[in-house]
Amino acid sequence: MAEQENKTFMKAILRSSKQPTEQQLQKLQQFLQQKHNAAVELSFLQDDTVRGGFKIELGANSTKFSPEFVYDWSLAGKAEQLKEKIAAVIKNKADVMPLIRQTVADFAPAPQASEVGSVLTVGDGIATVSSLDHAEYGEILVFSGGIKGMILDLKEQEIGCVLFGDEAEICEGSPVHRTGKVAGIPVGKAFIGRVVDALGSPIDGKGPIAAADYYPIENPAPGITERQPVNKPMETGLLAIDAMFPIGRGQRELIIGDRQTGKTAIAVDTILNQKGKNTVCIYVAIGQKASSVAQLAENLRRHGAMDYTIIVNATASDSAPLQYIAPYAGCALGEYFMHRGQDVLIVYDDLSKHAIAYRTISLLLERSPGREAYPGDVFYLHSRLLERSARLSEALGGGSMTALPIVETQAGDVSAYIPTNIISITDGQIFLESDLFFAGQRPAVNVGLSVSRVGGAAQTKAMKKAAGTIRLDLAQYREMEVFMQFSSDLDEATKRQLQYGQGLMRLLRQEQYHPYSQHRQVILLCAALAHAFAEIKPEKIAEQSKALLAAAETELAPLCDQIDRTGQLSDEDKQQIVSFSKSFLKPAAALQ
């Protein structure tokens, strides 16, 4: 009797789809008492989810029962144990097959204890959990009702976890189970043409998606030896960008500007320009209105771009944890195709909202705030994401992933915390200026602040030769533009320079959803830099450039095909384009 009093008192729940006999209950109770040297109170709870066996939850008796161990003797538990035994056998360097056969023949399932935690607090998409001593950062936990969460904070006495579902079913004291798996997303070719959420579940009403594999959302970036130089162009189809700030496959080019200045339009046109180029495009929408994403998906569908595009959508109405993992999930999808030798274009729209979502999570997890209330690791937040974009070596298949992150500025302030962080991570930026946008310049690219650190290495020889000094000419024009108000007092040379600059700016205006092919860009650049448009009035340049392209595609069809196919442009070819342009535009100039 005294011995019994000295023992710890524990409570146990037997979960099974079938009612056990009293004799079975007694045997299990005796087993638990001997195993834990404690008095055990065992009760039965019918659970239809437990198939082909039973589970026993064991823990200290309290007002709110919180299991500390789980003995899993269900079919799923037996299978998992067998899997572990076979995995252990495979590690042996001897002949594996006889060992596996012997292991399977001698296999007898034995109950194993599992760690089970308890919810301390829950609210605002955050749960704190206790009693999970061996849990790891980034591990997925399962809460009541099957709701999943991810560990983002490890403290001495508790664990901070973000929730990926409705927290209404979770209450204080609810059991929490470890999975031993890191957060991941299903991947595969079947995702192309679909709209999915941050967890990879379809949200376009077209039914389930058959996944080919499962990728962790957090993956280490390729090392130096696993990469090759960025020297193949990722053409945007936008004359202003391809001519002056070329983007290469595997590059990370930032699109930055104020609200409503055409940042998304550049990304969408770049996606449209990949039609027929065997490139998989992924558009990650973070914190946007559901209606805006639906409209974008419809525009892509109307132009035939959804045939090679995946949309990962975490809307403004979604929780901060879902907005936080969305770009990593999109990146994991891109890595699936990159590792199979394909070229991938991924757009993050936008990382400003992503940083805000992470700040929300960090403050709720009671992390120390830093500059602008962002946590100290906000730089690492984006660097570990963008560094995963690369052009892999030929030994690894030669695939590439090109990133176009978008960042929103306030009143053109590029020196704010998040913009400067991402500028330092990326390989260049395309800066969109509000004044240019409102003046009708689309895309509103600021020549002075925009840059591509890859430069001419990512241009074809044809584009490099055709672009010539256009960037320098435009920079000179922007400096001289201030003198236009004194036009009556200017000399003829300055007037011609200003007129030439005006013509270039008009030529760089481009309608949305109308990306240019390479030969069209080459023809326009050759004609413009040879001053073929000099006599054309600025307001007529758009009309005449369309007419010139239509005529050139008829008269110079073999040359156009050669430029697109080889990316080469000889001096003779360039001269032929210039001569044709001048002869075509001369009558138009005379009729003005």
Beta strands, then each sheet from edge to edge (+ up, - down):
strand 1: 8-16
strand 2: 38-46
strand 3: 54-60
strand 4: 69-73
strand 5: 116-123
strand 6: 126-130
strand 7: 139-142
strand 8: 148-154
strand 9: 159-163
strand 10: 175-182
strand 11: 184-187
strand 12: 195-196
strand 13: 213-216
strand 14: 254-257
strand 15: 279-286
strand 16: 309-314
strand 17: 343-349
strand 18: 400-408
strand 19: 428-432
strand 20: 451-452
sheet 1: 2+ 1+ 3- 4+
sheet 2: 5+ 6- 9+ 8- 7+ 10- 5+
sheet 3: 11+ 13-
sheet 4: 12+ 16+ 15+ 17+ 18+ 14+ 19+ 20-
end
